[in-house]
């Protein structure tokens, strides 16, 4: 079974596939375009507050996976 991507990589993918530019995301959220660019390219991290803003904008939720029963 394939290993799931880390949440940070899933968030990067969500930004890349948002259907709007990073510039638009930056304008709408108040997160700088430079900060988004560095995050998407794996050059920096985001604070939890910034993750909250981005997840709300992108309408993302964390959904727990079901555990395998033994």
Buried (B, 14 or more C-beta within 10 A) or exposed (E): EEEEEEEEEEBBEBBEEBEEEBEEBBEEBEBEBEBBBBBBEEEEEBEEEBBEBBBEBBEBEEEEEEEEEE
